[in-house]
Amino acid sequence: MPALLEAYLTPSASAVKFAIKATLAMFLALYLALWFDLDRPYWALISAAFLQIRPMSGMVIEKGLCQIGGTFIGAVAGTVIMSLFVQARVPALITLTAWIMLCTYGSSLLRNNFSYGCIMAAVTAMLIVVIAGSNPASVFDVAVARLSELGLGAICATLVSSLLWPTRVREHLADQANTVINQAFLQAAQRLEASRDDAELQASLTGSLAPLTQLETDSQAARYEGPEGNGRVRATHVLTRRTLRFFATLHAMHHLLRDTRETLDTDIRELAGECARGFREAEDVEGVPAARRRLQALRHRALELDETRRAPLQRRLVLGLRDILGHAIVMLDAREAIVTPGSKHVRGGRLSWHRDHLAAGVNALRAGIVFGCLATFWILTHWSNGQVAMLLGTLFSAFFASRDNPVAITLMFYKGMLAAIPSAFLFGHVLLSQANGYPMLAMLFGTPLFLGLLGAGNPRTMGYCLAFTIFNILLTMPGNGMDFSFDSFANRAIAVIIGLSAVVMSFRLLPGLGATLRRRRLVGAIARDLRRLDQGSLGEAETRFSGHIADRLLALARHDDMLPEDQRHLFALGLSGLDLGASSLRLRQWLDDTRAAPVRRARRDYQQALAAAYQRCADGCTSPTLDDAGHTLLETVREHRALPEARIELLQGMLERLGLTLREQAERIAARSAKAPSR
């Protein structure tokens, strides 16, 4: 069944509840805005609609605070611009363009609701400068009105979200954590069985990483749901870090198991098989204690296995299996702490997000060009409804800039906008012009809004239906003094089409960084992180690397999903970078206390060679200097007796494994690149 028919013929209970809650919040905001006789009551409607997109109570509160904070900052900025250029429209618009670019730049670097706050700062400043441009004495009144309208919408959305069918962020986080762990354990079973089905491995990876990304992004809103919220946030950070380290260790073990399967000792091969079966049995984490007991039994089995008299690579396999099981147990503890923070005490530092300043600069430039072109058109034509076009250009050029596929999203909104034009004309003008009183207004105008929100409850149709709802509001503009003339409606419809068309064309003409450039920048950022592992204390280096690599890994995974199945290698490359970083930190832990200057110098040289080899590996090339640097490090450690003999054997196994991992990764990337032109 097509997604649109499914959304309306067989809507889910959650979609119906979402539509009812959002409609009630919007019309409560509209009623109060009309009662207080605010200038533009429809802004309260739009504010309530945007806040109900993610209707969980903590997220609504966080987004409402960010919206009000961004609106206040934008109001101050707009007032300052008008005070400086009260009689000079063109300099005021040039300064406003710079402010919009700055807000878009900040929005591209921030995440989730804080990004939305930056967008509201840009939109509010634009409204104040444009609306008050013809009457400078009304600047303060316009600023207060915008704050009142948006704040009223936020309060109504928060009230309805908390009282009617309240849903909590903690429930959402628990569901996401279950999905993450189930898919991660499935991935572990496949890796330890040395599966060669790359499509199957990629499916389980994507099935875990998508909810992991959502989990980490959404967890910040849990702090608004009581004193236990901070515990849930910390547990989420622990789960994210441990899951990524779990994947990195699995990635390394998978290739070792696959390449040495025939020469492995029998007991190691049996242990790997038992671990694979154990992860399949523990995949259903509804009973966390039972899953933990099963994994702890396997870990005791791995600890009892004697690795001291084995070859370096086989010894490394035993230690890797112990690490995998240890990570899995901590993941279960973190999942339990998300559900009941008091049951487990976990500590985890906050992640440092990957921020691409070049991509943010391109987004800011695009937003400035869109607003500049629409502002020029407005000045030259003296068109009163040009304000609507400028509003849409400012809002959506910033709002969609950080999305993975902004062109597709803007086209979805464009189609929803076209569907809203006849709907707004019928319900918002022809029928509404005959209505008398608020109940009739709510019944008539609420019909298309409820239908749009019902469709927005289905993820597959959200883009179309949310645009349908928003543009019904903008094309109708309900208020105490509505103009039902056809001329005013046609002018608004043309303004909406022009504004959104400008956004679509801007993303077509200036699409942002290409996939190849983004991949290179991500890989280059990971290589820089590897080089910087020598800087600062060991604890600082670990915190910095873990925080950055987590988000960069998730970004590589998103880019990987856009490639054909036989060319997907980016996430595997990111996992290799995480594995190299974890091994480098372990190397620092072993050698930081040595007083021998040649050993410290050899370790630093090896670290730089490792980072360079990783960057060459991304291009499908091997680095001959890595083996030389590793050999020099090993001989220097032996010469100065910087480590016990048993630890030196582990060091030898680690260096061999890292070199083998990078060589195999480079060969796979080169092979896939050779096949790519023939497609």
N, C-alpha and C positions, 0 to 999 in steps of 0.2 A: 504494500500500500504506500502511495506517495506520502512524504513526510507531512505535507500540509493537510491532507485528508486525515491522516492518523492523529494529528494534533487536535482536530475539531470533532472527529467522529468517535474516537476512543481516547479522550484525554485522561491522563493519569490523575489520581487524587491530589498529588502534590501540585500539579499544574492548575487545577481548579481552585485549590486553596490559595495559591500564589495570585491568581487573577482576582479573587474576591478581596484578599488583603490589600493588594496594590490599588484596586479601584476604590475601596473604602478610604484608604490613606489619602488618595488624590482628591476625592470629593470632600473629605473633611478639611483638607488644606484649602480647597477652593471656597468652601462655605465660609471659613474664617477670613480668608482674604477678601471676599465680597463684603462680609460684615464689617471688617476694618476699613473698607473702601480703599484698598491698596491700588496703586497705579496700574500694575500689570499682574493680576491674580494668576494668570496662566504660568508665571514663573514658579509659583508655589506648587502648581500641578506637576511641572517638569521636574522640580526638585524632589518631590515625593516619588515620582516614577523612577528616577535614576537611583534613588536610595533603596528601592524595593527590588532591584535586579538580583541582588543576593540577599534574600530576606531573613537570614539568620541574625539574631538579635545583636550579637557582638559586632558583626560586620556592618549592620545598619548604624550602630552607635559610632563606630570608627569612621565610617564614610561620612556621617553627618558632621562629626567634629572636623574632619578634613575639609568638607565642603564649606562650613561656616568659617573656618580659619582661612581658607583660600579666598573666600568672598571678602572677608575683612581686609586681607592684604591687598587684594585687587582694588577694593574701594579706596584704600589709602593711596595706592599708586595712581589710580585715575584722578583722585582729587589733587595730588601733587602735580600731575601733568597739566591739568586744567589751570592750576594756580600759576604755573610757569608760562603757559602759552594761551592765556585766556582769550586774547584777541588775534591769535595766529593759528589758524586751523591746520595749515600744512605742517609747520614744525610740531604741532601737537600730535598729528597722525604719524609723523616720522618717529617721534619718541615712543608713541604707543606701539608702533611696529617693532621697535627694539625691545620693548617690554614683553610683547607677545612671543618674540623669538627666545628671550631669556626664560620665560615660563615653559615654553615647549622644550627647550634644552633641559631644564630641570625635570620636567615630566618624563623625558626619555631616560633619565638616569635613575629615577626613583621607581618604586614598585607599588602596585595595587592602589590603595586609597590615597596614599600620599601623592602619587602621580595625578590622581583626579583633583586633589587640592590645588596643584599647580595650574591645571587647566582652568579651574574656576577662578583663579587669580587673573588669568589672561582675559577670560570672558567678561568678568565684572569690570575690569579697567576699560575694556573696549566699550561696553554699554554706557559707562559714565561719560567717557570722552565723546562718544558719538551722539548720545541723546542730549547731553548738556551743551553740545557745541553751539546749538542755535540759541540757547538761553543760559549763558554762563552763571547767572545768579542762582540757578537751580541745581548746581553741582552737588551741594551737600544733601539736598532733598532726594536727588536721584540715588546717591550712595546709600542713604538710610533706607530708601524704598527697596533697593536690591537686597540689602542685608535682611530686611524684614520679610520679604517674600521667600527668599531661599531658606532663611532660618525657620520660618513657619512650616514650609514643606518638610524640612528635616525633623522638626519636632513631631509633626503628625505621623510621618513614616515610622519614627522610633516608637511612638505610642501604640500604633496599630500592630507593629511587629512584635511588641512585648506582650500585648494583651490577647490577641487573636491568633490561635494555633501557633504559639511561640515555638520556634525551632532554635536550637542552640548550636554554636560553633563546635562545642565539645563532641556532639553527636556526629557532626560532619567529619571532624578530625579522626574520630574512632573508626568510622567507615573507611576513610581514606587509608588509615594506618593498616587496617586489615587487608585491604587490597594490595598495598605496597608489600607487606610481608608474604602474603600468599604467592604473589608473582615472583618475588625474590627467591623464595624457597623452590619454586618450580624451576627458575633459572639455575639455581644451585644443583638441583638434581640432573638437569640436562648437561651442565658443564662437567660435573663429576663423572657422568656416564660417557664423557668425551664425545658428545653428539656432534655430528658433522652437518646437521641440517641448520644452515645459517638463518633461513627464514623463520624456523621455529625458535631459535635463540633470540632473534631480533624481536619476535612477537612478545615473548615473555619479558624482555628488557623494556620494551615500550609500555607494556601493561603495568610495569612497576614504576617507571620513571614519570609517566604522565600524572598519576595521582601523587607521586612524591613531590613533583613541582608544585602542584596545587596545595598539597599539605604544608609545605614550607612557606608558601606565600600567604595562605589563609590563617596560619597559626597565630599571627600577631593580633588578630581580632579577639582571641580567647582571653586576653588580659582584661577585656571589658565585661567579662562574665563572672565576676566574683574573685575572691582572694586566691582561688586555686588556678586561676588563669595563667599566672606566670609559671607555675609548675608544668602546665601543659605546653607552654611555649618552649621551655627548656627541654622537655622530653621530645618534642618535635625536632629540635636541633640535633639531639643525640641520635634519633632515628635516622635523620637525613645523612649525617656524617657516617654513621656505622653502616648504613645500607650501601653508600658509595664505596666505602672501604671494602665491604663484603664483595661487591661486584668487581672491584679492582683485583682482589686476591683470587677470586674465582677465575677471572680472565687469565691471570698468569698460570694458575694451576691447570686450567683447561688445556692450554697449549703444551705444558709439560706432560700431562697425562696422555694427550693424543700422540705426542712425538716419542714418548718413552714407554708406551704401553707394553710392548713386547719384551722389554728388558727390565721391567719393574720387578722388584721382589714380590713374592706371592702375598705376603702379609699386608704390604702397602696397597696392592691392587684390591685385596679383599676389604680393607678399611675404606678405600674410596667407594667401593660398591655399597658397603653398609651405610656410609654417609649419604649417598644418593638416595637409597631407600628410606633412610631416616628423614630426609628433607621432604620426600613425597608424603610420608606419613604425617609429618608436622605441618604440611601445607595448609590444612584447615586449622586456623589458629583460634577458633571459637573457644577451645579449651586450652588456654595459655599454659596453665600449670602442667598439663599432660605433655604438651609439646616441649616445654622446658626440660622436664624430666627425661624425655627421650633424647634430646640433644646433649644434656649433661652426661648421660650414660655413654654416648658416643665420644664425647670429649675425654672422659676418663679412659675409654678404650684407646684413644689416640695418645694420651699422656703415658699410658703404660707401654706403648710401642717404643722399643729401644732404637734410637736413630744414630747413636754415637759411632758405630762401626760401618756406616754406609757411605756410598759415594756422595759427593757434595750435592748433586742435583736431587738424588733420592732423599737425602736428609732434608733438603729444602722442601720437598713435597710433604714430608711428615709435619714439618713446622707449619707449612701453609694450611694443611687440613686442620691443625689445632687452631690457627688464627680464624679460619672460616667458621668453625663451630663456636669459638668465643664471640665473634661478631654477631652470630645468629642469636645467641643467648641474650646479649645486650639489647639487640633489636626487640626481642620479646619483652624484656624489662621496660624498654622505652614505650612500647605499645601499651603495656599495662599502666604505666605512669600517665599516659595521655588520657586513658579512661578514668582512672582513680589516682590522682597525683599523690595522695598520701600513702599509697601502698608501696611505692618504690621511690627512692631518692636518687635521681640521676642528675648529672651536671653536664652542661654542654654550652660552649660559647656561641654567641650569635654569629651567623654566617655573614661574610662580606660579599655583597653582590658583585657580579661582573658588570662593569660599566664601560661601554664603548663610547668614548667622547667624540670620535669621528662620526659615528652613526647619529648621536644626539645632535651634533652640529648640522648634519644634513637635514634632520627633521626640523630643526629651528629655522634653517634657511628656507625650506619648503613652506613652513607656516608663515614666515615673513613675506614671501613672494605672493602667496594666496591672499593674505590680508592687504598687501600693498596694491595688488591689481584690483581687488574689489573696492578698496577705498578710493583709488583713482577713478574708477567707473562711477562711484557714488558722487564724487566731487564734480566730475564733468557733466553728469546728467541731472544733478540736483533731485534725484529720485528718492522720495521719502521712504519707500520700502527697501531701499538699498541697505538699510540697517539690518534687515532680516538676512540678506545674503551675506553680509559681513559677519553676522553672528554665527551662521552655519559654517562659513569658511574657517573662522577662528576655532570654533568648538571641535569640528570633526577632523581638521588637518592635524590638530594636536592629539585628539582622542585616539585616532587610528594609527598614529605614527609608530607606536611601539608594538603593534600587533605583528604576528608572524607573516600574514599575507594581507596587507592593507588594501590592495587593489580589489581583491575578492570581497572583502568586508564592505568597502564603499559601494561596490556594485550591488550588493545585497540591500544596503540601505537605500540606494537609488531606486531599486524596484519597489521596496516598501513605501517610499515616498510617492512614487507614481500611483500606487494603489490607494494611498491616502487622499489624493486630490478629489476623486469623485465621492469618496466617503465623507470627507469634510464638507463638500458642497451640499450633499443630501442631508446629512444629520446636523451639521453645524450652521447651515444657512437656510435651506428651504424649510426644514421641519422646525428648527430652533427659532426661527423668526416668528412662528405662530404660537410658541410656548409662552406661558405666563407663570412666573414663580420658580423658586429653586427646585422643587420636586420634579417639575416637568423638564427643567434644564438637565438635572442629573439623569433622568430616565432616558432622554433623547441623546444627549451628548455622551452619556456613559455607555451606550450600546457599542459603538465602534471601539471605545477604549477597552471595555471588558473583552471583546473579541480579540483585539490585538494582544492584550496581556495573556489571554488563554493560550494563544499560539506561542507567545514568548516563553511560556513554561516548558516548551519542548526545545531542547538544545539545538536540534537540527533546523528549527524554524525561527529561532530567537532573533537573528539579525533582521529578517524581513518584518516580523511582527512587532518588534520593538520600534523599528523605524515607522511602521504604520501608526503606532500609538503616538509617538512624539510628533509626527507631522500632522496628525489630526488636531493636536493641541495647538501647534504653531499656525496652522491654516485657519483655525476657528478663533483663537485668542479670546476665550470667554472672559467677560468682565461686566461691570455695571453699565457701561456705556458702549455696547457693541454696535458695530456698523455692519448691517446685513446687505449692503449694496453689492452688486455683482462686480463692480469696478474694484472695490477694495479686496474682494476675494481673489480676483484674477491677478491683481498686483502682487498679493502675497504668494500666490502659486508660482508666478514668474520668478519672484525673488528666491523662493525655495529651490526652484529648478536651477537658477543661475548659481546660487551659493554651493549647492551640492555638486553641480557639474564642474565648478572650479576645483573642488576638492578631488574629484575623480581624475580630472586632467592633470592635476599636480602630481598625483601618485603615478600616473602613467608617464609623465615627462621627467619626473625626478623620483624614481622608485627607491632610491636609497642604495645602500651597499649591496653589491651582488653576492651570490652565495659563495663564490670562490674567494672573494676578498674577505667576507665575514669569517670563512673557515680559516684563512691565513692569519687573520687577526686573533682569533681564538687560540689557535695553535701557538702563535707568537707570544700571546699572553701567558699560556701555560709554560712555555720555555723560559720566559722571564721569571716566572714564579720559581722554577727549578733553579735558576741562577741565583736567586735571592735567598735560597735556603741557607747560605753561608752567613747571612747578615743577622745581627742581633743574637739574643739568647736562643737556646733550643726551644723553650716554651713559646717565645714570640714567633719564631719561624714556623712552628707547627700550627699555631693558631691562625697565622696569616695565610699559610698555604692551604690549610683545610677549608678556611672560609671562602677563599677565591675559587679553588678548584671545584667545589660543589656546584656553584652556579654555572661555571664554564662547562662542566660536564653535561649539565642539563641543557644548556644552549646547544652544544654539539649534538645531543640526542634529538633535539627538535629539528635541526638542520638535516640530520641523517634520515628522518622520516620523509623528507622531500625528495630523496634520491631513489632511483630504481633499486629494487631489492638486491640485485647482483653487484651494486656499486656502493652499498652502505658500509662505511668503515670509520666514520667520524667518531662515533661513540666508543668504538674499540680503541681508537687512537687516544681519546680522552682517558679511558680506563688505564691505558698504558702509562699516560702521564701521571695519573694518580698513584699507580704502582711504583713508578720511578721516584716520586716524591716521598712515599712512605718508606721505601728502601733507603733513600738518601738521609731521611731523618733518623732511621735506625743506625746508619753508618756514623752520623754525627754523635749519636748517643754512645757508640762504642769508642770513638776516637777523640771526643772533645777534651777528655781529661789528660790526654797524653802531653808530655812536655817536649817531645821531640819536634822541632820546627820542620824538618824534612817530611815527617808524616803529615802534619797539618797542611803543608804546601801541596803534597801529593793528593791529599783528599780534596782540597779546593780545585786543583787542576782536573781531577776526575769529575767533580761536580760540574764544572764548566763544559767538559767534553761530553758529559751525559746530556746536558741541555742542548748542546749543538747537535748531537746525534739524534735527539728526539725531533728537532726541527727539520733535519734532513730526512728523517724517517717519514714525516708527513708528506714529503715530495716523492716518496718511493725510492730514496737513495740510502745507502749504508754509509757509515762513518768509520774509516779505517783508524782514526785516532783514538776511538773509544777503547779498543782492545789494548792499545799501547798504554793509555792512561791507566787502565785497570791493572795491567801487568806491573806497571811502575808502582802503583799503590800497594799491591800485594807484596812485592819484593821489599818495598820500604818498610812496611809493617813488620815483615819477618826480620829484616836487618836490625831494626831498633827494638824488637820484641815488645811492640806496643799492645799486643793482644795475646791471651793464652792460645796455645796450639789448637784447642777445640774451637775457639772463636775464629781463629784464622781459617779453619776449614769451612766454617759457615760463611765467612767473608768470600772465600773462593767460590762457593756455590752461588752466593748472591750475585757476584760479578759475572759469572758464566750465564746465569739465568737472565740477567738484565741485557747482556749482549745478545743472547739468543732471542729474547722477546723483540728487541728492536730490529734485528735482521729479518725475522719472520714477518713482522708487521710491514717493513719496507717492501719485502717481496710481494706480499698480498696487495698492497696499494699499487705497486708498479704493474702487477698483473691486471688489476681492475682498470687502471688507467689505460692500459693497452687495448682492452676490450671496448672501452667507452666509445671511440669514434665509429665503431662498426654498428652501433645500435641505430 
